[in-house]
Amino acid sequence: MHATQTLPENYRELCTIDLEKNKKQYAIVNSLSMVVAAVALLVIWLLAPEGARPFQGVPGLLVLLAGMFVYILLHEAVHGVCFWYFSRQKPHFGWKSAFAYAASDCYYRKGPYLVIALAPVVLWGVVLAVLAALLPAECYWTVQLIQLINLSGAAGDLYVTWLFLRMPEDIWVIDAGVNMRVYVPAEE
Ligand SMILES: [Zn+2]
C-alpha cells in the first residue's frame, strides 16, 4: 500500500518538518537554494552558445517572468498528479507567504513520498535541458533561467528528500504543503 486516508493504529509522531516556521530548516533551505542558484548560473554561463544574450530588453524580460510563473504552476501540478497517482485522492494547491504548494490529506509511504518530492525537479529539469539544447540561441537564457528556478526552487524538495532518506522504511508521511508530519510504528 502506497497511501492511506487514515493513519494505521499503533503509529506515533516521529517529527514535524516545517520549512516556513522552523528557523533552522528555513535557513537550510534558503542557503541551499542560493548555493544551487549560484552553481547553476555559473554552469549556464559556461555552456552558453555563441549569440545567446542574457538580457533581451523588456519583451524578453516579460517572456521570462511569464515563463517562471507558468513553471511554478507546472511544478506544483506534477506534485499534485503524483499525490493523486498514489492515493487516488484529490490534492490541494495554495500559496503560503512566498511559496506555492501542493498538499494532500493522505498518508504516504517513504518510497512514494520520495517520488512525489522529486518528480517535478527531475521531469522539468529534463524537459528544460532538452529545450535549451534544441531551441535557437536567442531562447537559451530564457530557458536556462527557468531551469535555474527549477533547480534552486526545488531546495525544499531536495532537503526533504535528504531527511527522508535517513528515516526508517516503515514511516507514514502527511504533507500539508510547507510542513510535513512523520509517523513511525509505536513500540509496545
Ligand atoms: Zn516542489
Backbone and ligand atoms as CSV (ligand in chain L), in Angstrom:
chain,resi,resn,atom,element,x,y,z
A,1,MET,N,N,0.844,-1.204,0.000
A,1,MET,CA,C,0.000,0.000,0.000
A,1,MET,C,C,0.882,1.258,0.000
A,2,HIS,N,N,0.629,2.143,-0.954
A,2,HIS,CA,C,1.436,3.361,-1.082
A,2,HIS,C,C,0.914,4.499,-0.211
A,3,ALA,N,N,-0.420,4.554,-0.031
A,3,ALA,CA,C,-1.020,5.690,0.670
A,3,ALA,C,C,-2.291,5.243,1.372
A,4,THR,N,N,-2.661,5.973,2.412
A,4,THR,CA,C,-3.877,5.654,3.145
A,4,THR,C,C,-4.521,6.945,3.646
A,5,GLN,N,N,-5.861,6.914,3.753
A,5,GLN,CA,C,-6.545,8.127,4.224
A,5,GLN,C,C,-6.542,8.228,5.740
A,6,THR,N,N,-6.416,7.067,6.413
A,6,THR,CA,C,-6.375,7.106,7.876
A,6,THR,C,C,-5.082,6.464,8.353
A,7,LEU,N,N,-4.454,7.119,9.278
A,7,LEU,CA,C,-3.193,6.606,9.828
A,7,LEU,C,C,-3.481,5.276,10.532
A,8,PRO,N,N,-2.747,4.206,10.185
A,8,PRO,CA,C,-2.961,2.926,10.872
A,8,PRO,C,C,-2.732,3.060,12.379
A,9,GLU,N,N,-3.366,2.197,13.134
A,9,GLU,CA,C,-3.198,2.247,14.596
A,9,GLU,C,C,-1.760,1.916,14.964
A,10,ASN,N,N,-1.401,2.271,16.201
A,10,ASN,CA,C,-0.059,1.977,16.716
A,10,ASN,C,C,1.062,2.726,16.010
A,11,TYR,N,N,0.746,3.873,15.469
A,11,TYR,CA,C,1.805,4.735,14.940
A,11,TYR,C,C,1.880,5.974,15.817
A,12,ARG,N,N,3.113,6.446,16.053
A,12,ARG,CA,C,3.282,7.673,16.836
A,12,ARG,C,C,4.023,8.688,15.999
A,13,GLU,N,N,3.865,9.984,16.362
A,13,GLU,CA,C,4.540,11.023,15.591
A,13,GLU,C,C,6.042,10.982,15.867
A,14,LEU,N,N,6.836,10.938,14.814
A,14,LEU,CA,C,8.300,10.937,14.955
A,14,LEU,C,C,8.816,12.378,14.912
A,15,CYS,N,N,8.367,13.161,13.952
A,15,CYS,CA,C,8.824,14.539,13.844
A,15,CYS,C,C,7.933,15.331,12.907
A,16,THR,N,N,8.118,16.637,12.969
A,16,THR,CA,C,7.447,17.541,12.037
A,16,THR,C,C,8.534,18.293,11.297
A,17,ILE,N,N,8.358,18.426,9.995
A,17,ILE,CA,C,9.269,19.252,9.204
A,17,ILE,C,C,8.461,20.474,8.803
A,18,ASP,N,N,8.964,21.652,9.142
A,18,ASP,CA,C,8.231,22.869,8.793
A,18,ASP,C,C,9.186,23.850,8.138
A,19,LEU,N,N,9.114,23.932,6.810
A,19,LEU,CA,C,10.081,24.735,6.059
A,19,LEU,C,C,9.801,26.229,6.185
A,20,GLU,N,N,8.683,26.589,6.788
A,20,GLU,CA,C,8.347,28.009,6.946
A,20,GLU,C,C,8.614,28.475,8.379
A,21,LYS,N,N,8.121,27.701,9.379
A,21,LYS,CA,C,8.187,28.172,10.769
A,21,LYS,C,C,9.432,27.720,11.523
A,22,ASN,N,N,10.004,26.558,11.139
A,22,ASN,CA,C,11.219,26.097,11.811
A,22,ASN,C,C,12.404,26.904,11.267
A,23,LYS,N,N,12.981,27.762,12.135
A,23,LYS,CA,C,14.004,28.717,11.674
A,23,LYS,C,C,15.220,28.029,11.066
A,24,LYS,N,N,15.640,26.907,11.687
A,24,LYS,CA,C,16.821,26.206,11.199
A,24,LYS,C,C,16.531,25.609,9.814
A,25,GLN,N,N,15.382,24.940,9.689
A,25,GLN,CA,C,15.042,24.313,8.406
A,25,GLN,C,C,14.845,25.370,7.317
A,26,TYR,N,N,14.230,26.493,7.698
A,26,TYR,CA,C,14.023,27.600,6.751
A,26,TYR,C,C,15.379,28.120,6.259
A,27,ALA,N,N,16.331,28.283,7.199
A,27,ALA,CA,C,17.668,28.785,6.843
A,27,ALA,C,C,18.408,27.793,5.958
A,28,ILE,N,N,18.293,26.493,6.260
A,28,ILE,CA,C,18.974,25.474,5.443
A,28,ILE,C,C,18.441,25.514,4.010
A,29,VAL,N,N,17.116,25.553,3.871
A,29,VAL,CA,C,16.515,25.542,2.528
A,29,VAL,C,C,16.912,26.793,1.758
A,30,ASN,N,N,16.918,27.957,2.434
A,30,ASN,CA,C,17.297,29.197,1.750
A,30,ASN,C,C,18.749,29.201,1.319
A,31,SER,N,N,19.635,28.727,2.198
A,31,SER,CA,C,21.062,28.683,1.844
A,31,SER,C,C,21.278,27.715,0.693
A,32,LEU,N,N,20.651,26.531,0.787
A,32,LEU,CA,C,20.786,25.533,-0.274
A,32,LEU,C,C,20.306,26.118,-1.604
A,33,SER,N,N,19.196,26.825,-1.556
A,33,SER,CA,C,18.624,27.430,-2.754
A,33,SER,C,C,19.606,28.417,-3.389
A,34,MET,N,N,20.267,29.228,-2.549
A,34,MET,CA,C,21.205,30.223,-3.073
A,34,MET,C,C,22.456,29.571,-3.655
A,35,VAL,N,N,22.953,28.523,-2.966
A,35,VAL,CA,C,24.143,27.825,-3.476
A,35,VAL,C,C,23.822,27.177,-4.822
A,36,VAL,N,N,22.665,26.493,-4.903
A,36,VAL,CA,C,22.264,25.838,-6.154
A,36,VAL,C,C,22.124,26.884,-7.264
A,37,ALA,N,N,21.511,28.039,-6.937
A,37,ALA,CA,C,21.325,29.092,-7.947
A,37,ALA,C,C,22.677,29.595,-8.453
A,38,ALA,N,N,23.628,29.793,-7.539
A,38,ALA,CA,C,24.947,30.308,-7.929
A,38,ALA,C,C,25.673,29.307,-8.827
A,39,VAL,N,N,25.655,28.015,-8.438
A,39,VAL,CA,C,26.323,26.987,-9.244
A,39,VAL,C,C,25.639,26.872,-10.609
A,40,ALA,N,N,24.299,26.881,-10.612
A,40,ALA,CA,C,23.554,26.756,-11.870
A,40,ALA,C,C,23.879,27.928,-12.791
A,41,LEU,N,N,23.953,29.128,-12.226
A,41,LEU,CA,C,24.239,30.313,-13.037
A,41,LEU,C,C,25.613,30.205,-13.701
A,42,LEU,N,N,26.577,29.707,-12.934
A,42,LEU,CA,C,27.926,29.535,-13.471
A,42,LEU,C,C,27.917,28.537,-14.628
A,43,VAL,N,N,27.250,27.383,-14.405
A,43,VAL,CA,C,27.206,26.339,-15.438
A,43,VAL,C,C,26.477,26.857,-16.686
A,44,ILE,N,N,25.358,27.567,-16.484
A,44,ILE,CA,C,24.581,28.106,-17.607
A,44,ILE,C,C,25.444,29.067,-18.423
A,45,TRP,N,N,26.178,29.905,-17.713
A,45,TRP,CA,C,27.028,30.894,-18.366
A,45,TRP,C,C,28.135,30.201,-19.158
A,46,LEU,N,N,28.745,29.140,-18.547
A,46,LEU,CA,C,29.836,28.423,-19.219
A,46,LEU,C,C,29.345,27.677,-20.457
A,47,LEU,N,N,28.078,27.202,-20.414
A,47,LEU,CA,C,27.552,26.402,-21.522
A,47,LEU,C,C,26.898,27.259,-22.604
A,48,ALA,N,N,26.798,28.565,-22.371
A,48,ALA,CA,C,26.042,29.427,-23.299
A,48,ALA,C,C,26.626,29.365,-24.713
A,49,PRO,N,N,25.771,29.122,-25.707
A,49,PRO,CA,C,26.261,29.078,-27.087
A,49,PRO,C,C,26.524,30.489,-27.607
A,50,GLU,N,N,27.254,30.574,-28.681
A,50,GLU,CA,C,27.526,31.873,-29.281
A,50,GLU,C,C,26.205,32.520,-29.711
A,51,GLY,N,N,26.083,33.810,-29.457
A,51,GLY,CA,C,24.861,34.521,-29.885
A,51,GLY,C,C,23.779,34.556,-28.823
A,52,ALA,N,N,23.958,33.804,-27.731
A,52,ALA,CA,C,22.959,33.826,-26.658
A,52,ALA,C,C,23.204,35.049,-25.789
A,53,ARG,N,N,22.147,35.828,-25.562
A,53,ARG,CA,C,22.298,37.020,-24.731
A,53,ARG,C,C,21.370,36.928,-23.534
A,54,PRO,N,N,21.895,37.198,-22.307
A,54,PRO,CA,C,21.044,37.075,-21.117
A,54,PRO,C,C,19.963,38.146,-21.061
A,55,PHE,N,N,20.225,39.343,-21.565
A,55,PHE,CA,C,19.223,40.416,-21.473
A,55,PHE,C,C,18.731,40.774,-22.856
A,56,GLN,N,N,17.432,40.666,-23.050
A,56,GLN,CA,C,16.870,40.939,-24.370
A,56,GLN,C,C,15.754,41.966,-24.265
A,57,GLY,N,N,15.992,43.002,-23.450
A,57,GLY,CA,C,15.028,44.092,-23.361
A,57,GLY,C,C,13.778,43.726,-22.588
A,58,VAL,N,N,12.824,44.664,-22.574
A,58,VAL,CA,C,11.587,44.469,-21.803
A,58,VAL,C,C,10.772,43.278,-22.306
A,59,PRO,N,N,10.580,43.108,-23.634
A,59,PRO,CA,C,9.801,41.952,-24.083
A,59,PRO,C,C,10.404,40.624,-23.602
A,60,GLY,N,N,11.739,40.539,-23.678
A,60,GLY,CA,C,12.420,39.321,-23.232
A,60,GLY,C,C,12.193,39.075,-21.747
A,61,LEU,N,N,12.218,40.170,-20.961
A,61,LEU,CA,C,12.018,40.067,-19.510
A,61,LEU,C,C,10.592,39.594,-19.213
A,62,LEU,N,N,9.615,40.121,-19.977
A,62,LEU,CA,C,8.218,39.730,-19.755
A,62,LEU,C,C,8.008,38.252,-20.090
A,63,VAL,N,N,8.634,37.792,-21.163
A,63,VAL,CA,C,8.538,36.373,-21.540
A,63,VAL,C,C,9.138,35.515,-20.425
A,64,LEU,N,N,10.288,35.967,-19.895
A,64,LEU,CA,C,10.947,35.226,-18.817
A,64,LEU,C,C,10.052,35.153,-17.576
A,65,LEU,N,N,9.467,36.301,-17.181
A,65,LEU,CA,C,8.602,36.322,-15.986
A,65,LEU,C,C,7.377,35.438,-16.187
A,66,ALA,N,N,6.777,35.501,-17.376
A,66,ALA,CA,C,5.617,34.654,-17.669
A,66,ALA,C,C,6.032,33.182,-17.617
A,67,GLY,N,N,7.196,32.887,-18.179
A,67,GLY,CA,C,7.696,31.511,-18.176
A,67,GLY,C,C,7.922,31.003,-16.760
A,68,MET,N,N,8.467,31.858,-15.892
A,68,MET,CA,C,8.712,31.449,-14.500
A,68,MET,C,C,7.400,31.182,-13.773
A,69,PHE,N,N,6.402,32.045,-14.029
A,69,PHE,CA,C,5.100,31.870,-13.389
A,69,PHE,C,C,4.463,30.549,-13.833
A,70,VAL,N,N,4.479,30.298,-15.135
A,70,VAL,CA,C,3.915,29.041,-15.657
A,70,VAL,C,C,4.695,27.856,-15.083
A,71,TYR,N,N,6.020,28.015,-14.988
A,71,TYR,CA,C,6.842,26.930,-14.433
A,71,TYR,C,C,6.378,26.564,-13.012
A,72,ILE,N,N,6.130,27.593,-12.175
A,72,ILE,CA,C,5.724,27.329,-10.781
A,72,ILE,C,C,4.425,26.520,-10.750
A,73,LEU,N,N,3.474,26.892,-11.628
A,73,LEU,CA,C,2.212,26.151,-11.681
A,73,LEU,C,C,2.460,24.704,-12.120
A,74,LEU,N,N,3.333,24.523,-13.119
A,74,LEU,CA,C,3.600,23.173,-13.627
A,74,LEU,C,C,4.346,22.324,-12.594
A,75,HIS,N,N,5.221,22.958,-11.820
A,75,HIS,CA,C,5.952,22.249,-10.762
A,75,HIS,C,C,4.951,21.673,-9.742
A,76,GLU,N,N,4.054,22.547,-9.260
A,76,GLU,CA,C,3.079,22.090,-8.263
A,76,GLU,C,C,2.111,21.083,-8.874
A,77,ALA,N,N,1.793,21.265,-10.166
A,77,ALA,CA,C,0.884,20.319,-10.834
A,77,ALA,C,C,1.462,18.907,-10.811
A,78,VAL,N,N,2.781,18.781,-11.004
A,78,VAL,CA,C,3.395,17.451,-11.006
A,78,VAL,C,C,3.333,16.829,-9.604
A,79,HIS,N,N,3.615,17.644,-8.553
A,79,HIS,CA,C,3.426,17.119,-7.186
A,79,HIS,C,C,1.986,16.614,-7.049
A,80,GLY,N,N,1.027,17.428,-7.527
A,80,GLY,CA,C,-0.392,17.095,-7.382
A,80,GLY,C,C,-0.756,15.797,-8.092
A,81,VAL,N,N,-0.275,15.636,-9.322
A,81,VAL,CA,C,-0.570,14.414,-10.084
A,81,VAL,C,C,0.023,13.202,-9.354
A,82,CYS,N,N,1.210,13.360,-8.794
A,82,CYS,CA,C,1.841,12.246,-8.064
A,82,CYS,C,C,1.054,11.910,-6.790
A,83,PHE,N,N,0.620,12.937,-6.045
A,83,PHE,CA,C,-0.233,12.676,-4.871
A,83,PHE,C,C,-1.447,11.845,-5.305
A,84,TRP,N,N,-2.072,12.293,-6.398
A,84,TRP,CA,C,-3.278,11.613,-6.879
A,84,TRP,C,C,-2.945,10.191,-7.318
A,85,TYR,N,N,-1.843,10.017,-8.035
A,85,TYR,CA,C,-1.470,8.705,-8.557
A,85,TYR,C,C,-1.357,7.678,-7.425
A,86,PHE,N,N,-0.722,8.081,-6.323
A,86,PHE,CA,C,-0.510,7.106,-5.239
A,86,PHE,C,C,-1.722,6.940,-4.338
A,87,SER,N,N,-2.550,7.981,-4.185
A,87,SER,CA,C,-3.650,7.912,-3.214
A,87,SER,C,C,-5.032,7.866,-3.854
A,88,ARG,N,N,-5.133,8.264,-5.126
A,88,ARG,CA,C,-6.425,8.412,-5.832
A,88,ARG,C,C,-7.323,9.412,-5.110
A,89,GLN,N,N,-6.725,10.310,-4.326
A,89,GLN,CA,C,-7.498,11.363,-3.660
A,89,GLN,C,C,-7.059,12.710,-4.213
A,90,LYS,N,N,-8.020,13.628,-4.297
A,90,LYS,CA,C,-7.728,14.949,-4.856
A,90,LYS,C,C,-6.749,15.733,-3.971
A,91,PRO,N,N,-5.649,16.240,-4.531
A,91,PRO,CA,C,-4.732,17.080,-3.733
A,91,PRO,C,C,-5.267,18.507,-3.615
A,92,HIS,N,N,-4.623,19.334,-2.812
A,92,HIS,CA,C,-4.959,20.761,-2.725
A,92,HIS,C,C,-3.761,21.564,-3.192
A,93,PHE,N,N,-4.064,22.798,-3.625
A,93,PHE,CA,C,-2.999,23.705,-4.037
A,93,PHE,C,C,-3.201,25.043,-3.349
A,94,GLY,N,N,-2.094,25.763,-3.107
A,94,GLY,CA,C,-2.244,27.079,-2.486
A,94,GLY,C,C,-0.951,27.862,-2.500
A,95,TRP,N,N,-1.024,29.063,-1.916
A,95,TRP,CA,C,0.143,29.918,-1.750
A,95,TRP,C,C,0.299,30.182,-0.269
A,96,LYS,N,N,1.506,30.122,0.247
A,96,LYS,CA,C,1.746,30.475,1.641
A,96,LYS,C,C,3.012,31.316,1.672
A,97,SER,N,N,2.935,32.522,2.211
A,97,SER,CA,C,3.971,33.563,2.089
A,97,SER,C,C,4.502,33.551,0.658
A,98,ALA,N,N,5.761,33.242,0.430
A,98,ALA,CA,C,6.280,33.324,-0.935
A,98,ALA,C,C,6.169,31.997,-1.685
A,99,PHE,N,N,5.670,30.942,-1.009
A,99,PHE,CA,C,5.704,29.612,-1.620
A,99,PHE,C,C,4.367,29.202,-2.223
A,100,ALA,N,N,4.433,28.592,-3.399
A,100,ALA,CA,C,3.276,27.861,-3.916
A,100,ALA,C,C,3.435,26.441,-3.392
A,101,TYR,N,N,2.336,25.775,-3.111
A,101,TYR,CA,C,2.486,24.406,-2.640
A,101,TYR,C,C,1.360,23.513,-3.131
A,102,ALA,N,N,1.649,22.204,-3.109
A,102,ALA,CA,C,0.637,21.179,-3.326
A,102,ALA,C,C,0.588,20.386,-2.032
A,103,ALA,N,N,-0.591,19.969,-1.615
A,103,ALA,CA,C,-0.737,19.256,-0.352
A,103,ALA,C,C,-1.743,18.124,-0.522
A,104,SER,N,N,-1.750,17.208,0.464
A,104,SER,CA,C,-2.677,16.078,0.395
A,104,SER,C,C,-3.133,15.712,1.795
A,105,ASP,N,N,-4.361,15.193,1.902
A,105,ASP,CA,C,-4.883,14.763,3.206
A,105,ASP,C,C,-4.493,13.328,3.531
A,106,CYS,N,N,-3.773,12.662,2.638
A,106,CYS,CA,C,-3.461,11.240,2.837
A,106,CYS,C,C,-2.070,11.062,3.443
A,107,TYR,N,N,-1.843,9.853,3.947
A,107,TYR,CA,C,-0.538,9.466,4.485
A,107,TYR,C,C,0.161,8.620,3.428
A,108,TYR,N,N,1.459,8.887,3.215
A,108,TYR,CA,C,2.213,8.193,2.177
A,108,TYR,C,C,3.388,7.447,2.780
A,109,ARG,N,N,3.733,6.300,2.140
A,109,ARG,CA,C,4.933,5.576,2.499
A,109,ARG,C,C,6.150,6.349,1.999
A,110,LYS,N,N,7.321,5.969,2.515
A,110,LYS,CA,C,8.547,6.693,2.186
A,110,LYS,C,C,8.850,6.697,0.681
A,111,GLY,N,N,8.824,5.536,0.033
A,111,GLY,CA,C,9.170,5.444,-1.398
A,111,GLY,C,C,8.288,6.345,-2.256
A,112,PRO,N,N,6.961,6.165,-2.173
A,112,PRO,CA,C,6.078,7.043,-2.943
A,112,PRO,C,C,6.298,8.517,-2.610
A,113,TYR,N,N,6.549,8.817,-1.332
A,113,TYR,CA,C,6.731,10.221,-0.975
A,113,TYR,C,C,7.988,10.811,-1.625
A,114,LEU,N,N,9.045,10.001,-1.735
A,114,LEU,CA,C,10.261,10.487,-2.403
A,114,LEU,C,C,9.989,10.759,-3.887
A,115,VAL,N,N,9.165,9.903,-4.500
A,115,VAL,CA,C,8.787,10.129,-5.906
A,115,VAL,C,C,8.008,11.442,-6.021
A,116,ILE,N,N,7.053,11.649,-5.106
A,116,ILE,CA,C,6.241,12.875,-5.106
A,116,ILE,C,C,7.143,14.103,-4.961
A,117,ALA,N,N,8.130,14.021,-4.059
A,117,ALA,CA,C,9.000,15.165,-3.789
A,117,ALA,C,C,9.902,15.491,-4.986
A,118,LEU,N,N,10.432,14.460,-5.645
A,118,LEU,CA,C,11.455,14.683,-6.677
A,118,LEU,C,C,10.921,14.773,-8.101
A,119,ALA,N,N,9.687,14.313,-8.331
A,119,ALA,CA,C,9.170,14.248,-9.710
A,119,ALA,C,C,9.250,15.592,-10.452
A,120,PRO,N,N,8.829,16.733,-9.842
A,120,PRO,CA,C,8.857,17.976,-10.627
A,120,PRO,C,C,10.264,18.405,-11.046
A,121,VAL,N,N,11.218,18.395,-10.124
A,121,VAL,CA,C,12.559,18.891,-10.464
A,121,VAL,C,C,13.199,17.987,-11.518
A,122,VAL,N,N,12.952,16.677,-11.440
A,122,VAL,CA,C,13.549,15.751,-12.413
A,122,VAL,C,C,12.858,15.899,-13.771
A,123,LEU,N,N,11.531,15.825,-13.781
A,123,LEU,CA,C,10.793,15.902,-15.051
A,123,LEU,C,C,11.073,17.218,-15.782
A,124,TRP,N,N,10.859,18.357,-15.098
A,124,TRP,CA,C,11.044,19.654,-15.766
A,124,TRP,C,C,12.514,19.933,-16.010
A,125,GLY,N,N,13.390,19.370,-15.197
A,125,GLY,CA,C,14.827,19.519,-15.438
A,125,GLY,C,C,15.211,18.908,-16.778
A,126,VAL,N,N,14.692,17.708,-17.065
A,126,VAL,CA,C,14.994,17.038,-18.332
A,126,VAL,C,C,14.362,17.804,-19.491
A,127,VAL,N,N,13.085,18.184,-19.345
A,127,VAL,CA,C,12.386,18.917,-20.418
A,127,VAL,C,C,13.129,20.214,-20.749
A,128,LEU,N,N,13.516,20.967,-19.718
A,128,LEU,CA,C,14.182,22.255,-19.946
A,128,LEU,C,C,15.578,22.067,-20.537
A,129,ALA,N,N,16.271,21.000,-20.122
A,129,ALA,CA,C,17.605,20.737,-20.677
A,129,ALA,C,C,17.501,20.423,-22.165
A,130,VAL,N,N,16.489,19.638,-22.542
A,130,VAL,CA,C,16.283,19.305,-23.957
A,130,VAL,C,C,15.934,20.571,-24.743
A,131,LEU,N,N,15.041,21.407,-24.184
A,131,LEU,CA,C,14.672,22.660,-24.852
A,131,LEU,C,C,15.889,23.567,-25.039
A,132,ALA,N,N,16.717,23.669,-23.996
A,132,ALA,CA,C,17.899,24.542,-24.070
A,132,ALA,C,C,18.840,24.071,-25.176
A,133,ALA,N,N,18.905,22.749,-25.368
A,133,ALA,CA,C,19.806,22.208,-26.382
A,133,ALA,C,C,19.230,22.372,-27.788
A,134,LEU,N,N,17.897,22.285,-27.920
A,134,LEU,CA,C,17.293,22.257,-29.253
A,134,LEU,C,C,16.872,23.622,-29.777
A,135,LEU,N,N,16.447,24.518,-28.885
A,135,LEU,CA,C,15.929,25.809,-29.347
A,135,LEU,C,C,17.071,26.714,-29.824
A,136,PRO,N,N,16.748,27.713,-30.640
A,136,PRO,CA,C,17.799,28.634,-31.114
A,136,PRO,C,C,18.464,29.403,-29.968
A,137,ALA,N,N,19.651,29.916,-30.233
A,137,ALA,CA,C,20.454,30.581,-29.194
A,137,ALA,C,C,19.726,31.731,-28.512
A,138,GLU,N,N,18.808,32.410,-29.239
A,138,GLU,CA,C,18.080,33.537,-28.621
A,138,GLU,C,C,17.236,33.080,-27.439
A,139,CYS,N,N,16.827,31.802,-27.440
A,139,CYS,CA,C,15.969,31.283,-26.362
A,139,CYS,C,C,16.788,30.717,-25.201
A,140,TYR,N,N,18.096,30.576,-25.400
A,140,TYR,CA,C,18.933,29.865,-24.432
A,140,TYR,C,C,18.795,30.393,-23.001
A,141,TRP,N,N,18.986,31.711,-22.836
A,141,TRP,CA,C,18.978,32.249,-21.464
A,141,TRP,C,C,17.607,32.169,-20.822
A,142,THR,N,N,16.551,32.392,-21.608
A,142,THR,CA,C,15.195,32.318,-21.052
A,142,THR,C,C,14.948,30.907,-20.500
A,143,VAL,N,N,15.251,29.900,-21.316
A,143,VAL,CA,C,15.018,28.510,-20.890
A,143,VAL,C,C,15.912,28.168,-19.693
A,144,GLN,N,N,17.163,28.588,-19.760
A,144,GLN,CA,C,18.097,28.218,-18.695
A,144,GLN,C,C,17.814,28.956,-17.380
A,145,LEU,N,N,17.274,30.176,-17.457
A,145,LEU,CA,C,16.930,30.864,-16.204
A,145,LEU,C,C,15.697,30.210,-15.567
A,146,ILE,N,N,14.823,29.657,-16.394
A,146,ILE,CA,C,13.707,28.876,-15.830
A,146,ILE,C,C,14.266,27.585,-15.219
A,147,GLN,N,N,15.275,27.006,-15.862
A,147,GLN,CA,C,15.942,25.828,-15.285
A,147,GLN,C,C,16.572,26.189,-13.938
A,148,LEU,N,N,17.141,27.389,-13.849
A,148,LEU,CA,C,17.734,27.844,-12.580
A,148,LEU,C,C,16.668,27.896,-11.477
A,149,ILE,N,N,15.475,28.408,-11.838
A,149,ILE,CA,C,14.362,28.440,-10.883
A,149,ILE,C,C,13.945,27.008,-10.535
A,150,ASN,N,N,13.935,26.136,-11.541
A,150,ASN,CA,C,13.582,24.730,-11.311
A,150,ASN,C,C,14.506,24.107,-10.265
A,151,LEU,N,N,15.800,24.328,-10.432
A,151,LEU,CA,C,16.775,23.683,-9.537
A,151,LEU,C,C,16.835,24.359,-8.167
A,152,SER,N,N,16.943,25.695,-8.147
A,152,SER,CA,C,17.079,26.373,-6.850
A,152,SER,C,C,15.755,26.354,-6.088
A,153,GLY,N,N,14.638,26.427,-6.829
A,153,GLY,CA,C,13.324,26.402,-6.181
A,153,GLY,C,C,12.994,25.044,-5.598
A,154,ALA,N,N,13.723,24.006,-6.028
A,154,ALA,CA,C,13.477,22.665,-5.512
A,154,ALA,C,C,14.298,22.399,-4.247
A,155,ALA,N,N,14.950,23.438,-3.693
A,155,ALA,CA,C,15.780,23.244,-2.496
A,155,ALA,C,C,14.971,22.576,-1.378
A,156,GLY,N,N,13.727,23.001,-1.199
A,156,GLY,CA,C,12.873,22.397,-0.174
A,156,GLY,C,C,12.638,20.919,-0.458
A,157,ASP,N,N,12.346,20.607,-1.719
A,157,ASP,CA,C,12.111,19.209,-2.115
A,157,ASP,C,C,13.383,18.377,-1.899
A,158,LEU,N,N,14.535,18.958,-2.231
A,158,LEU,CA,C,15.799,18.221,-2.106
A,158,LEU,C,C,16.160,18.008,-0.633
A,159,TYR,N,N,15.948,19.041,0.182
A,159,TYR,CA,C,16.244,18.936,1.614
A,159,TYR,C,C,15.354,17.874,2.268
A,160,VAL,N,N,14.075,17.907,1.924
A,160,VAL,CA,C,13.129,16.928,2.472
A,160,VAL,C,C,13.535,15.506,2.037
A,161,THR,N,N,13.960,15.369,0.787
A,161,THR,CA,C,14.407,14.066,0.277
A,161,THR,C,C,15.582,13.552,1.108
A,162,TRP,N,N,16.537,14.431,1.363
A,162,TRP,CA,C,17.718,14.058,2.149
A,162,TRP,C,C,17.298,13.617,3.560
A,163,LEU,N,N,16.362,14.348,4.169
A,163,LEU,CA,C,15.888,13.970,5.507
A,163,LEU,C,C,15.187,12.602,5.479
A,164,PHE,N,N,14.334,12.399,4.477
A,164,PHE,CA,C,13.554,11.155,4.418
A,164,PHE,C,C,14.412,9.944,4.110
A,165,LEU,N,N,15.480,10.151,3.334
A,165,LEU,CA,C,16.354,9.018,3.012
A,165,LEU,C,C,16.970,8.435,4.282
A,166,ARG,N,N,17.099,9.262,5.337
A,166,ARG,CA,C,17.729,8.796,6.572
A,166,ARG,C,C,16.707,8.290,7.584
A,167,MET,N,N,15.428,8.266,7.208
A,167,MET,CA,C,14.386,7.804,8.132
A,167,MET,C,C,14.079,6.330,7.890
A,168,PRO,N,N,13.439,5.654,8.881
A,168,PRO,CA,C,13.110,4.234,8.708
A,168,PRO,C,C,12.191,4.009,7.495
A,169,GLU,N,N,12.158,2.771,6.993
A,169,GLU,CA,C,11.357,2.445,5.808
A,169,GLU,C,C,9.859,2.487,6.100
A,170,ASP,N,N,9.479,2.149,7.350
A,170,ASP,CA,C,8.046,1.952,7.619
A,170,ASP,C,C,7.351,3.205,8.153
A,171,ILE,N,N,7.768,4.364,7.683
A,171,ILE,CA,C,7.118,5.604,8.114
A,171,ILE,C,C,5.868,5.881,7.261
A,172,TRP,N,N,4.997,6.722,7.806
A,172,TRP,CA,C,3.911,7.332,7.036
A,172,TRP,C,C,4.115,8.844,7.105
A,173,VAL,N,N,3.901,9.522,5.995
A,173,VAL,CA,C,4.099,10.973,5.927
A,173,VAL,C,C,2.817,11.640,5.464
A,174,ILE,N,N,2.435,12.717,6.134
A,174,ILE,CA,C,1.323,13.537,5.640
A,174,ILE,C,C,1.870,14.927,5.362
A,175,ASP,N,N,1.537,15.459,4.194
A,175,ASP,CA,C,2.148,16.697,3.705
A,175,ASP,C,C,1.083,17.777,3.556
A,176,ALA,N,N,1.202,18.832,4.393
A,176,ALA,CA,C,0.231,19.932,4.339
A,176,ALA,C,C,0.746,21.075,3.460
A,177,GLY,N,N,1.794,20.841,2.699
A,177,GLY,CA,C,2.310,21.884,1.803
A,177,GLY,C,C,3.684,22.340,2.219
A,178,VAL,N,N,3.764,23.203,3.241
A,178,VAL,CA,C,5.094,23.620,3.699
A,178,VAL,C,C,5.498,22.897,4.983
A,179,ASN,N,N,4.583,22.103,5.544
A,179,ASN,CA,C,5.010,21.285,6.676
A,179,ASN,C,C,4.543,19.847,6.511
A,180,MET,N,N,5.359,18.926,7.041
A,180,MET,CA,C,5.073,17.507,6.924
A,180,MET,C,C,5.159,16.866,8.304
A,181,ARG,N,N,4.250,15.950,8.600
A,181,ARG,CA,C,4.340,15.190,9.837
A,181,ARG,C,C,4.690,13.752,9.486
A,182,VAL,N,N,5.619,13.193,10.285
A,182,VAL,CA,C,6.115,11.851,10.014
A,182,VAL,C,C,5.743,10.933,11.174
A,183,TYR,N,N,5.248,9.743,10.871
A,183,TYR,CA,C,4.837,8.775,11.891
A,183,TYR,C,C,5.618,7.482,11.758
A,184,VAL,N,N,5.955,6.890,12.893
A,184,VAL,CA,C,6.647,5.596,12.933
A,184,VAL,C,C,5.834,4.636,13.792
A,185,PRO,N,N,6.048,3.309,13.644
A,185,PRO,CA,C,5.337,2.365,14.493
A,185,PRO,C,C,5.665,2.623,15.963
A,186,ALA,N,N,4.643,2.640,16.819
A,186,ALA,CA,C,4.866,2.837,18.247
A,186,ALA,C,C,5.376,1.526,18.820
A,187,GLU,N,N,6.347,1.626,19.722
A,187,GLU,CA,C,6.833,0.387,20.343
A,187,GLU,C,C,5.837,-0.049,21.414
A,188,GLU,N,N,5.701,-1.372,21.545
A,188,GLU,CA,C,4.714,-1.913,22.507
A,188,GLU,C,C,5.128,-1.571,23.918
L,1,ZN,ZN,ZN,8.257,21.151,-5.094
